[in-house]
Amino acid sequence: MRTYPTHTPNLLVMQRFRPQPMDRPPIPTPLTSIAVTQASQAELRTALSHALDLTEGSPPSHTLRSCVISMRLAEEIGMSSEAASALYFAVLLKDSGCSSNAARVSALFGHDDHAVKRQMKSLVTEGLWSQIRAMMRVTAPDAPWWRRLALLMRMPAPTRVEQELLAIRCDRGSQIARKLGFPVATSDVLAALDERWDGSGYPQGLSGESIPHGARVVALAQTVDVFLQQSAGLSGAMHMVRARRGRWFEPQLADTVLGWEGDRSFWALLDGHELGDVVHALAPMGQIQPVAESGIDAIAEAFADIVDAKSPFTFRHSTNVATLAHAAATHFTDDAHELRRVRRAGLLHDLGKLGVSSAILDKRGPLDAHERASMQAHPQHTWDILSGIGAFRDFAMLAAVHHEKLDGSGYCWGFRADELGPLERVLVVADTYEALTADRPYRAALSREQALTMLRREQTVKLCRQAIDALAEVTASSSARA
């Protein structure tokens, strides 16, 4: 049973670390609202694939390269346009379920979930002893021997570990595809991404033709790219395909990829800087029309779920922040566009946390300097991702400033009161309140009254008094209804 401290520490301790001096990143400009640029379904998925690469600790543009490989395979094997369309979005969403097993990976291996996943992907783990060696290699590598031994002794059998983690990923990815309204074929591909041609995969042990065709394609494409990014490069990737042909991968698909070995222009294309444009150009017909406002909201909601699934302590955090901020913002504006901006910013404010290790997010004690720097970088990641998407650029900075303070003591840019407008101030207060009223690994949730007391201690100096007043009124109404 979890035990928590009985005293009520100050707000900064509740956040686990006092803001430390740090190099201020370049200030993004402009800081004000930017006119919304419409985006297509394909463009949004392409841009947000960068966030999913963060989730898996994958090299930049891994998902985009996997998409290019997948779509070339689809064309060369004569896949129908309908199946190719389902495949296209499946590969862009292929890692959407990965945040759901991040905390479990970190807890099992006592290590950064990103590092574990990167190393496990690049190791050949066929056979029990191979799996055991791989698990020994990635389990708490920097810990004392006795700590590593303790973790290994209580770990389930390697096959059970792999099955559990992949089942979580596949099931969650399939759910997200359905929530976003994609066809059943896309959902089916995501549910079977880790099956193998010979039946040795997970989660269901499907084999041969019983594995959805798209899943066979993506499984090969993503693995080729993982090996491409290693020191052995193309030769190592081709060696891997030959070794796993007929076991992990469908022979026809493997032979097709092996036939590209001498195609230098294709492999050079994967190393180019315009991969986003290439992937966008590969979008199926009918998927290049602008997404409606409701569609953008649905995407924001889905990615909020992906972010919150990263840690068991952030269940519905982003959704709750969005709801609180939207309600409190009505005390400052009745403009529908502005209110929509603040809701979307609330949903996606923690998008950058996909790049933070679960070992840090779920740590019970204080963060060390390295961990603190990693945590303090997540608003920058949020800005980098959202500002690169036309339809999200309008609220990118609003989302990214959720840890700034009126006196300049926040992070990661150290903005001051004159740089933070009413909506920014509302979002900061909503995020802080929601975090205080939820369980965290290092303390229990505070009551509404305790949280508001904490906020009041910081008002005027660090937090906006008017924003706190608005939040207090909003939460009083919700408490009365409850």
VENZIMO-V548503 format. One record per pair of residues at least 24 apart in sequence whose C-alpha atoms are under 10 Angstrom apart, sorted by the first residue. I is the first residue (numbers start at 1). GAP is how many residues later the second one is. D is the distance in whole Angstrom. If there is no record, write none. Layout:
i = {I;I}
gap = {GAP;GAP}
d = {D;D}
//
This chain:
i = {2;2;2;2;3;3;3;4;4;4;4;4;4;4;5;5;5;6;6;8;8;8;8;9;9;10;10;10;10;11;11;11;11;11;11;11;11;12;12;13;14;14;14;14;14;14;14;15;15;15;15;15;15;15;16;16;16;16;16;16;16;16;17;17;17;17;17;17;18;18;18;18;18;19;19;19;19;19;19;20;20;20;20;20;20;20;21;21;21;21;22;22;22;22;22;22;23;23;23;24;24;24;24;24;25;25;25;25;25;25;26;26;26;27;27;27;27;27;28;28;28;28;28;28;29;30;31;31;31;31;31;31;31;32;32;32;32;32;32;32;32;33;33;33;33;33;33;33;33;34;34;34;34;34;34;34;34;34;35;35;35;35;35;35;36;36;36;36;36;36;36;37;37;37;37;37;37;37;38;38;38;38;38;38;38;38;38;38;39;39;39;39;39;39;39;39;39;39;40;40;40;40;40;40;40;40;40;40;40;40;40;41;41;41;41;41;41;41;41;41;41;41;41;41;42;42;42;42;42;42;42;42;42;42;42;42;42;42;42;43;43;43;43;43;43;43;43;43;43;43;43;43;43;44;44;44;44;44;44;44;44;44;44;45;45;45;45;45;45;45;45;45;46;46;46;46;46;46;46;46;46;46;47;47;47;47;47;47;47;47;48;48;48;48;48;48;48;48;48;49;49;49;49;49;49;49;49;50;50;50;51;51;51;51;51;51;51;51;51;51;51;51;51;51;51;52;52;52;52;52;52;52;52;52;52;52;52;52;52;53;53;53;53;53;53;54;54;54;54;54;54;54;54;54;54;54;55;55;55;55;55;55;55;55;55;55;55;55;55;55;55;55;55;55;55;55;56;56;56;56;56;56;56;56;56;56;56;56;56;56;56;57;57;57;57;57;57;57;57;57;57;57;58;58;58;58;58;58;58;58;59;59;59;59;61;61;61;61;61;61;62;62;62;62;62;62;63;63;63;63;63;63;63;63;63;64;64;64;64;64;64;64;64;64;64;64;65;65;65;65;65;65;65;65;65;65;65;65;65;65;65;65;66;66;66;66;66;66;66;66;66;66;66;66;66;66;66;67;67;67;67;67;67;67;67;67;67;67;68;68;68;68;68;68;68;68;68;69;69;69;69;69;69;69;69;69;69;69;70;70;70;70;70;70;70;70;70;71;71;71;71;71;71;72;72;72;72;72;72;73;73;73;73;73;73;73;73;73;74;74;74;74;74;76;76;76;77;77;77;79;79;81;81;82;82;82;82;83;83;83;83;84;84;84;84;84;84;85;85;85;85;85;85;85;85;85;85;85;86;86;86;86;86;86;86;86;86;86;87;87;87;87;87;87;87;87;87;87;87;87;88;88;88;88;88;88;88;89;89;89;89;89;89;89;89;89;89;90;90;90;90;90;90;90;90;90;90;90;90;90;90;90;90;91;91;91;91;91;91;91;91;91;91;91;92;92;93;93;93;93;93;93;93;94;94;94;94;94;94;94;94;94;94;94;94;94;94;94;95;95;95;95;95;95;95;96;96;96;96;96;96;96;96;96;96;96;96;96;96;97;97;97;97;97;97;97;97;97;97;97;97;97;97;97;97;97;97;98;98;98;98;98;98;98;98;98;98;98;98;99;99;99;99;99;99;99;99;99;99;99;99;99;100;100;100;100;100;100;100;100;100;100;100;100;100;100;100;101;101;101;101;101;101;101;101;101;101;101;101;102;102;102;102;102;102;102;102;102;102;102;103;103;103;103;103;103;103;103;103;103;104;104;104;104;104;104;104;104;105;105;105;105;106;106;106;106;106;106;106;107;107;107;107;108;108;108;108;108;108;108;108;109;109;109;109;109;109;109;109;109;109;109;109;110;110;110;110;110;110;110;110;110;110;110;111;111;111;111;111;111;111;111;111;111;112;112;112;112;112;112;112;112;113;113;113;113;113;113;114;114;114;114;114;114;115;116;118;121;121;121;121;122;122;122;122;122;123;124;124;125;126;126;126;127;127;127;128;128;128;129;130;131;131;131;131;132;132;132;133;134;135;159;159;162;162;162;163;163;163;163;163;163;164;164;165;165;166;166;166;166;166;166;166;166;167;167;167;167;167;167;168;169;169;169;170;170;170;171;172;172;173;175;176;176;176;176;176;177;179;179;179;179;180;180;180;180;180;181;181;185;185;185;185;186;186;186;188;188;188;188;189;189;189;189;189;189;189;190;190;190;191;192;192;192;193;193;193;193;193;194;194;194;194;195;195;195;196;196;196;196;196;196;196;197;197;197;197;197;197;197;197;198;198;198;198;198;198;198;199;199;200;200;201;201;207;207;207;208;208;208;208;208;208;209;211;213;216;216;216;216;217;217;217;217;219;219;219;220;220;220;220;220;220;220;220;221;221;221;224;225;228;228;229;234;234;234;235;237;290;291;293;293;296;296;296;297;297;297;297;298;299;299;299;300;300;300;300;300;300;300;300;301;301;301;301;301;302;302;303;303;303;303;304;304;304;304;304;304;304;305;305;306;306;307;307;307;307;307;307;307;307;307;308;308;308;308;308;309;310;310;310;310;310;310;310;311;311;311;311;311;311;311;311;311;312;312;312;312;312;312;313;313;313;313;313;313;313;314;314;314;314;314;314;314;315;315;316;316;317;317;317;317;317;317;317;318;318;318;318;318;318;318;318;318;318;318;318;319;319;319;319;319;320;320;320;320;320;320;321;321;321;321;321;321;321;321;321;321;321;321;321;321;322;322;322;322;322;322;322;323;323;323;324;324;324;324;324;324;324;324;324;324;324;325;325;325;325;325;325;325;325;325;325;325;325;325;326;326;326;326;326;327;327;327;327;327;327;327;328;328;328;328;328;328;328;328;328;328;328;328;328;328;328;329;329;329;329;329;329;329;329;329;329;330;330;330;331;331;331;331;331;331;331;331;331;332;332;332;332;332;332;333;333;338;338;338;339;340;341;341;341;341;341;341;341;342;342;342;342;342;342;342;343;343;343;344;344;344;344;344;344;345;345;345;345;345;345;345;345;345;345;345;345;345;345;346;346;346;346;346;346;346;346;346;347;348;348;348;348;348;348;348;349;349;349;349;349;349;349;349;349;349;349;349;349;349;349;349;349;350;350;350;350;350;350;350;350;350;351;351;351;351;351;351;351;351;351;351;352;352;352;352;352;352;352;352;352;352;352;353;353;353;353;353;353;354;354;354;355;355;356;361;361;362;362;362;363;363;363;364;364;364;364;365;365;365;366;373;375;375;376;376;376;376;376;377;377;377;378;378;378;379;379;379;379;379;380;380;380;397;398;398;398;398;398;399;399;399;399;400;400;400;401;401;401;402;402;402;402;402;402;402;403;403;403;403;403;404;404;404;405;405;405;405;405;405;405;406;406;406;406;406;406;406;407;407;407;407;408;408;409;409;410;416;417;417;417;417;417;420;422;422;422;423;424;424;425;425;425;425;425;425;425;426;426;426;426;426;426;426;426;427;428;428;428;428;429;429;429;429;429;429;429;429;429;429;430;430;430;430;432;433;433;433;448;448;448;448;449;449}
gap = {439;440;441;442;439;440;441;435;436;437;438;439;440;441;437;438;439;437;438;435;438;442;446;434;445;444;445;447;448;421;425;440;442;443;444;446;447;442;446;353;418;421;422;426;428;429;440;351;417;420;421;425;427;428;347;348;349;350;351;356;426;427;348;349;350;351;352;355;348;349;354;391;392;353;357;390;391;392;393;349;352;353;356;389;390;391;388;389;390;393;351;354;389;390;391;392;389;390;391;387;388;389;390;391;352;355;386;387;388;389;354;386;387;353;385;386;387;388;352;355;356;359;369;385;368;367;363;364;365;366;367;388;389;362;363;364;365;366;387;388;389;305;308;360;361;362;363;364;365;353;356;357;358;359;360;361;362;363;355;356;357;358;359;360;353;354;355;356;357;358;359;253;352;353;354;355;356;357;251;252;253;254;255;258;351;352;353;354;249;250;251;252;253;257;350;351;352;353;240;243;246;247;248;249;250;251;252;255;256;350;351;48;239;242;245;246;247;248;249;250;251;254;255;258;46;47;50;237;238;239;240;241;242;244;245;246;247;248;249;233;234;236;237;238;240;244;245;246;247;248;346;347;348;236;246;247;252;255;344;345;346;347;348;43;44;46;47;48;234;235;254;344;43;46;47;229;230;231;233;234;237;343;45;229;233;338;339;341;342;343;44;45;251;255;303;337;338;340;341;42;43;44;45;46;47;227;336;42;334;335;44;45;252;255;256;300;301;302;303;304;330;331;333;334;335;40;41;42;43;44;45;46;47;251;254;255;299;302;303;41;42;43;45;301;302;41;45;60;297;298;299;300;301;302;303;327;40;41;42;43;44;45;47;58;59;62;251;252;255;296;297;298;299;300;301;302;39;40;41;42;43;46;57;58;59;60;61;62;298;299;301;55;56;57;58;59;60;61;297;298;299;300;56;57;59;60;63;168;171;297;59;166;167;170;164;209;210;212;214;215;30;160;163;164;167;208;28;29;30;31;32;158;159;162;216;27;28;158;161;206;211;212;213;214;215;216;26;27;156;157;159;160;161;202;204;205;206;207;210;211;213;214;25;26;28;151;152;153;154;155;156;157;158;159;160;204;213;24;25;27;150;151;154;155;208;211;212;215;153;198;201;202;207;208;210;211;214;148;149;151;152;153;155;156;188;197;198;201;144;145;146;147;148;149;150;151;152;146;147;150;208;211;212;145;149;184;185;194;210;141;144;145;147;148;180;181;183;184;139;140;143;144;179;177;180;181;175;176;179;134;135;203;204;101;103;202;203;102;103;130;131;101;102;129;130;199;200;97;98;100;101;129;197;198;199;200;201;202;96;97;98;99;100;101;102;103;128;198;98;99;100;101;102;103;126;127;128;130;131;197;98;126;130;191;194;195;196;88;93;94;97;98;100;101;194;195;198;83;84;87;92;93;95;96;97;98;99;100;101;103;124;125;128;95;98;99;102;123;124;126;127;128;130;131;126;187;80;81;83;84;93;94;97;75;76;79;80;83;92;93;95;96;97;99;121;124;125;128;74;75;77;78;95;98;211;73;74;76;77;78;79;80;81;94;206;207;209;210;211;69;70;71;72;73;74;75;76;77;78;79;80;93;94;208;209;212;213;67;68;70;71;72;73;74;75;208;211;212;256;69;70;73;74;206;207;208;209;210;211;212;255;259;65;68;69;70;71;72;73;205;206;207;208;209;210;211;212;63;64;65;66;67;68;71;208;209;210;211;257;63;66;67;207;208;209;210;252;255;256;257;206;207;208;209;210;254;255;256;258;259;57;60;61;64;206;207;208;254;56;60;253;254;33;34;251;252;253;254;256;44;251;252;255;31;32;43;44;46;47;48;53;26;27;28;29;30;31;32;39;42;43;46;250;28;29;30;31;32;33;37;38;41;42;249;27;28;29;30;31;32;246;247;248;249;26;27;28;244;245;246;247;248;25;243;244;245;246;247;240;241;242;243;244;245;242;24;108;101;102;105;106;101;104;105;107;108;104;116;120;33;74;118;122;31;32;73;29;30;31;29;28;26;27;28;31;25;26;27;25;24;26;42;43;39;40;41;31;38;39;40;41;42;38;39;37;38;25;26;27;28;29;35;36;37;24;25;27;35;36;37;35;24;25;34;24;32;33;32;134;137;133;127;123;126;127;129;130;125;119;120;122;123;115;118;119;121;122;114;117;27;28;29;30;26;28;29;24;25;26;27;24;25;26;27;28;29;30;24;25;28;24;24;26;27;24;25;26;27;29;24;25;26;54;24;53;54;24;48;50;51;52;53;54;47;48;49;50;51;52;53;54;46;47;48;49;50;51;52;48;49;47;48;46;47;40;41;43;38;39;40;41;42;43;41;39;37;32;33;34;37;32;33;36;37;29;30;31;24;25;28;29;30;33;34;37;32;33;36;33;45;39;42;42;27;28;33;26;24;101;100;47;98;48;95;96;43;46;47;50;46;45;48;49;43;44;45;46;47;48;51;92;42;43;45;46;47;45;46;44;45;47;48;40;42;43;44;45;46;47;42;43;45;48;40;41;42;43;44;45;46;47;48;39;42;43;45;46;45;43;44;46;47;48;51;52;42;43;46;47;48;50;51;129;130;46;49;50;127;128;129;48;49;122;125;126;127;128;47;48;120;121;124;125;126;123;124;31;118;29;30;33;114;117;118;121;25;26;27;28;29;30;31;32;33;113;116;117;24;25;27;28;29;26;27;110;111;114;115;24;25;26;27;28;106;107;108;109;110;111;112;113;114;24;25;26;27;105;108;109;24;107;151;102;103;105;106;107;109;110;146;147;150;151;98;99;100;101;102;103;104;105;106;142;145;146;149;97;100;101;104;148;99;103;143;144;146;147;148;95;98;99;101;102;138;139;140;141;142;143;144;145;146;147;93;94;95;96;97;98;138;141;142;145;93;140;144;91;95;135;136;138;139;140;142;143;90;91;94;134;135;138;89;90;56;57;85;84;55;51;53;54;55;57;58;82;53;56;57;81;82;84;85;52;56;84;48;50;51;52;54;55;41;47;49;50;51;52;53;54;55;56;57;78;79;82;49;52;53;54;56;81;82;84;85;52;34;38;44;47;48;51;52;29;30;32;33;34;37;46;47;48;49;50;51;52;53;54;78;82;28;29;31;32;33;49;50;52;81;27;28;29;30;31;32;34;35;48;49;25;26;27;28;29;30;31;32;33;34;48;24;25;26;27;28;29;24;27;28;26;27;25;79;80;78;79;80;77;78;79;76;77;78;79;76;77;78;76;39;36;37;27;34;35;36;37;34;35;36;25;33;34;24;25;32;33;34;31;32;33;27;25;26;27;29;30;24;25;28;29;24;27;28;24;26;27;24;25;26;27;28;29;30;24;25;26;28;29;24;58;59;24;53;55;56;57;58;59;52;53;54;55;56;57;58;53;54;55;56;53;54;52;53;52;46;43;44;45;46;47;44;42;44;45;44;40;43;37;38;39;40;41;42;43;37;38;39;40;41;42;44;45;40;35;36;39;40;26;30;33;34;35;36;38;39;41;42;37;38;40;41;31;35;38;39;24;27;28;31;26;27}
d = {9;10;9;9;9;8;8;10;10;9;7;5;6;10;8;7;8;9;9;10;9;9;9;10;9;7;10;9;10;9;9;9;10;6;8;8;8;10;10;9;10;9;8;9;8;8;10;9;9;9;8;10;9;10;10;9;8;6;7;9;8;10;10;7;7;9;10;8;10;10;9;9;10;9;9;7;7;7;10;9;9;9;10;9;9;9;9;10;9;10;8;9;9;8;9;9;9;9;10;8;7;5;7;10;9;8;10;7;6;9;10;10;8;10;10;7;10;9;9;8;9;9;8;9;9;9;10;10;9;6;8;8;9;9;9;10;8;9;10;10;9;9;9;8;5;7;9;8;8;10;9;10;9;7;5;8;9;10;9;9;10;8;6;10;10;7;5;7;7;5;9;9;8;5;5;8;8;8;9;6;7;8;9;10;9;6;5;9;8;8;5;6;9;9;8;6;6;9;9;10;10;7;5;5;4;5;9;10;10;10;9;9;10;9;9;6;6;7;7;6;9;8;9;10;9;8;9;8;6;9;9;6;8;10;6;6;9;9;9;8;9;9;6;9;9;9;8;10;9;10;8;9;10;9;10;9;9;9;10;7;9;8;9;10;8;10;6;8;10;9;9;10;9;7;9;9;6;9;7;7;10;9;9;7;10;7;9;7;6;9;8;9;10;9;10;7;8;9;8;9;6;7;9;8;9;10;9;10;10;7;10;9;9;10;10;7;7;9;7;8;9;9;10;7;9;9;8;8;6;6;9;8;9;9;9;10;10;8;9;10;7;9;10;9;8;10;10;8;10;8;9;6;5;8;10;9;7;8;9;7;6;10;8;9;7;10;9;9;8;10;9;9;5;6;8;9;7;9;10;7;8;8;8;6;9;9;7;7;8;8;10;10;8;5;7;9;7;6;9;7;9;9;8;9;8;7;10;8;10;10;9;10;8;8;10;9;9;9;8;8;10;8;7;8;9;10;7;6;8;8;8;10;8;9;10;8;7;10;10;9;7;7;10;9;7;10;10;10;8;8;10;7;10;10;9;6;9;10;7;9;10;8;7;8;10;10;7;9;9;5;5;8;8;6;9;9;10;6;7;10;10;8;8;8;10;10;7;9;9;10;9;8;8;10;8;6;8;9;8;9;6;8;9;8;9;9;10;9;9;10;10;6;6;9;8;6;8;9;9;9;9;7;9;10;10;10;9;10;9;10;7;9;10;8;7;10;7;8;10;8;8;10;9;9;8;10;9;8;8;9;9;8;9;10;9;9;10;7;9;8;7;10;10;10;8;9;7;10;9;9;8;10;10;8;5;8;10;9;8;7;8;6;5;8;9;8;8;9;8;6;10;10;7;9;9;5;8;8;8;10;8;9;9;9;8;7;8;9;8;10;7;10;10;10;9;9;10;9;9;8;9;10;9;5;7;9;6;6;10;9;8;9;8;9;9;8;9;9;9;9;6;9;9;9;10;10;7;9;9;8;9;10;8;9;9;7;9;10;10;10;9;6;9;8;10;8;10;9;8;9;10;7;9;10;10;8;9;7;5;9;10;7;9;9;9;8;10;7;10;9;10;7;4;6;7;5;4;8;8;8;10;9;10;10;7;9;10;9;9;8;5;8;10;8;8;8;9;8;10;9;8;9;10;9;6;7;8;6;5;8;7;9;9;7;6;10;10;7;9;9;7;9;9;5;6;8;9;9;6;8;9;6;6;9;8;7;9;10;10;9;10;9;8;6;7;10;10;8;6;9;9;6;6;7;10;9;5;8;9;8;10;9;8;10;10;9;9;9;9;8;8;9;9;9;8;6;6;9;9;9;9;8;9;8;9;7;9;9;7;9;9;8;9;10;7;5;6;9;9;7;8;8;10;9;6;5;9;10;9;9;8;7;10;8;8;6;5;8;9;9;9;9;6;10;9;10;9;9;5;6;5;8;10;9;6;6;7;10;10;8;8;6;8;10;9;9;9;10;8;7;9;8;7;7;10;8;10;9;10;10;9;10;10;10;9;10;9;7;8;9;10;9;6;8;9;9;6;9;10;9;10;10;9;9;8;9;10;8;6;6;9;10;9;8;9;9;10;10;9;7;10;9;7;6;8;9;9;7;5;8;9;9;9;10;8;9;8;9;9;10;9;10;10;7;9;9;9;9;8;9;10;7;8;7;7;9;7;10;9;8;10;8;10;10;8;9;7;10;9;8;8;6;5;8;9;8;10;9;7;9;8;8;10;9;9;7;6;10;10;9;7;10;9;8;8;9;10;10;9;7;4;6;8;9;9;6;5;5;5;6;9;10;10;7;5;6;8;9;8;8;8;8;10;8;9;9;10;9;10;10;9;7;10;9;10;10;9;7;7;8;9;9;7;9;9;8;10;10;10;8;6;9;8;8;9;10;10;9;9;9;9;10;10;8;10;8;8;10;10;9;10;9;9;8;9;9;9;7;9;10;10;10;10;9;6;9;9;6;6;10;9;10;8;10;6;8;9;10;8;7;10;8;9;9;5;6;9;8;7;9;10;9;9;9;8;10;7;6;8;7;6;10;10;8;9;9;9;10;8;7;9;9;7;9;10;10;10;10;7;10;7;7;10;10;10;10;8;9;9;9;9;8;9;7;6;6;7;10;10;10;8;8;8;8;9;10;10;10;9;9;9;8;7;8;8;10;10;9;6;5;7;7;7;9;8;9;10;9;9;7;6;9;8;8;9;9;7;10;9;5;7;10;9;8;9;9;6;5;9;8;6;9;4;5;9;9;8;8;9;9;9;10;9;8;9;6;8;9;8;10;7;7;8;8;9;9;6;5;9;8;5;8;9;9;8;9;9;9;9;9;10;10;10;8;8;10;7;9;9;7;9;10;8;10;7;9;9;5;5;9;8;6;9;8;6;10;10;6;9;8;8;9;10;10;9;10;10;10;9;9;9;6;9;10;10;7;8;9;9;9;9;9;9;10;9;8;9;9;9;7;6;9;8;9;9;7;7;8;7;8;9;7;9;9;9;9;10;7;9;9;8;10;9;9;6;7;8;6;4;8;10;9;10;10;8;10;9;6;10;9;7;10;9;8;8;8;9;10;10;9;7;9;9;8;10;7;9;9;10;8;9;8;4;6;8;7;10;9;9;7;7;9;7;10;8;8;9;10;8;8;10;7;5;9;8;9;9;9;8;4;6;7;4;4;8;9;8;10;9;9;5;8;10;8;8;8;9;9;8;10;10;9;8;8;6;8;9;6;7;8;5;4;8;8;6;10;8;10;10;10;9;9;6;6;10;8;7;10;10;10;8;8;10;8;7;9;9;7;9;9;7;6;9;8;10;10;8;8;9;9;10;10;9;8;7;9;6;5;8;9;7;9;9;6;9;8;8;7;9;9;10;10;10;8;5;6;9;10;9;8;6;5;6;7;9;6;6;9;10;8;10;8;8;9;10;9;9;9;9;10;9;9;8;9;10;10;10;7;6;9;9;6;9;9;8;10;9;5;8;8;8;9;8;9;9;10;8;10;10;7;8;10;7;7;10;8;9;8;10;7;10;9;9;10;9;8;9;9;10;10}
//
